Amino acid sequence: MPPPADIAAQARAPAATPIPTRATAGGHAGDRVFALTLVALGGAVLLVVGVVVLELYRVAQPALAKGGLRFLIDRDWDPVAGSFGALPFVYGTVVTSAVAIVLAVPISVGMALFLSEMGPPKLRPVVSFLIETLAAIPSVVYGLWGLFVVVPLLRDHVQPALAKTLGFLPLFRGPTIGLGYLAAGVLLAIMILPTVASVTTEVLKTVPPSLREGALALGATRWEAIRMAILPYARPGILGAALLGLGRALGETMAVTMVIGNAPEISASLFAPGYSLPAVIANEFAEATGALHVGALAGLGLVLFGLALVLNSTARLLVRLVARGPRAVA
Amino acid sequence: MKKTLIAAALLAAVGAGSARADALLVTGAGATFPYPLYSKWFSDYNKLKPDVRFNYQSIGSGGGIQQITQRTVDFGASDAPMTNEEMAKAPGIQHIPTVLGAVVVTYQAPVAELRLTPETLAGLFLGEITNWNDPRLAKDNPGVKLPDAPVTIIHRSDGSGTTAIFTDYLSKVSPSWKAKVGAGKSVKWPAGLGAKGNEGVTGLVKQTPGAIGYVELAYANQNKLSMATLCNHDGHFVRPTLEGTSAAAAGVEMPADYRVSITDASGKDAYPIASFTYLLVYRDQQDKAKGEALAHFLWWAIHEGQQTAPSLDYAPLPKAVVSSVQKTLSTLTVQGKPVSLAASR
């Protein structure tokens, strides 16, 4: 890490350049101070991200120096032998987040449609209040609930039923122990539901009434109006909502570690136990011995950072493409 | 205006500081396992000597070793002894054993008393024994009806001293465990599911039929878990008890620095998966007041303190260990001069 003086200098440096043009336009000293403050605040975000990445990279150096890019594709995680690979954790994080999104987005959209289109006006605030309350539950409570309610339910009922009906898919094979990717994905879906549902509701509220009324006036049923007029208009917003949910799913630690089984393995079956990036960092960091182990965990932090960056950028690109879609049609 | 505000704030800070400085504050950090006992000790000792206060942060053994190495705390605490590599970074460090802990094998099966030999235990955690009706389990438990049910192994997912002790034991008794897995706070488990903390392992074991896991003795006692009876070094089956844990410490030859593993100890009553927990202090203390307070406290801890240990499910030190720790404490120095422990005696 650079000494504090350097950080201060860096913080000031970007602030210095854009000010004169803006400030001369305003002229007041107050404006100049205000602009300077805002630029400094904006710059602080960049600075924080930069320092985090640099520090992670510095701590991860022993592990990265040993294996280089192999760190990303190695499947072995053995702290005793000093062999570290990130792949099982990346896989677990991606799979659980994907399960969560697949489950949560349709349900959230349904909820949002109920709240903005279909629900009785008197019921809407109650339901929306309840959904938002879900967001305030601490994740450790979700984890405990998952361990004692969701896991037995999956083990005794859902997983045997899935194995019987969809067992021909490799996704639903193997012993039904309850803990694993599926349990973590289901729990994450419930956890991101409030975020996705409330943002989607707000998005649906911005759909101009003229669209809705126009569709209905042309003889569309309620369903047709939703499908042909409202959802296409709201699609970029809904994707954005899913993106927010994805962000939370990727980084969720406590609830996931309690139900995922914490086994650094890669299995095609959703019934199998796995491990996620944040979970292993939280589990092993406090008692990690030696620079290599700590370095490998910091390396996982970098990987998580990179994964979030890649998924975020992809999703943003998707939003932009989708947003262009309806306008091109119109 | 601003200057006066800053001055006022500084004055307030100084005032608050001097008010708190009345009692001598000794800070420590480290192991979570002995934390309930240590906080009882600190509060008892504070009643005895109101002018000394202890502040202990249970951040884990690894953190404790790190902080005492950097001298950001006055004493550290660790379940596992420091490695040679760690010792080299903290010259002059002294291990002081305080109490003993043990690790028990807990299970969820319709078996009143489960007896395990070391080979069977290793076989279970290696994932070689996958069903309760395995002949090896049947051989250890003659006359017991074992169910036809799969075994689910539950282990700790977080790095922990409990895992270190348990895997240290398995490495001693099973060559194939030593070759495939080894010992450490986090290891690569050949089988099973991971759960966070003693409470996580207990929760999973309780609700998974056929599960076998390991937790601390204190935790198992307080939660009335079913515990397996283990075959010790001398071939006797012993139930996990505080007496058996203390007996394990009596059955090993104690090196001068107390850094010793007491798993698989010899002795008729010795419970095989036991370990010391340590406080870590520098042999030569820099701060006169703190150094003396610490030495007096340690003296108290290995004498009067031992009596409170069993009520909180910690095994007290055997007499032989207490007398050798006495000798060690009398060699502690403050700024190069020996500490007088006369007041404590």
Interface residues (C-beta under 8 A of the other chain):
Chain A: D76 W77 D78 P79 V80 A81 L147 F148 V151 P152 P175 I177 G178 L179 T257 M258 G261 N262 A263 P264 P273 Y275 A279 A282 N283 E284 F285 A286 E287 A288 T289 G290 H293
Chain B: I59 G60 S61 G62 G63 T83 E85 P150 T152 S157 D158 G159 S160 G161 V181 G182 A183 G184 K185 S186 V187 K188 W189 G192 L193 G194 A195 K196 G200 G203 L204 Q207 T208
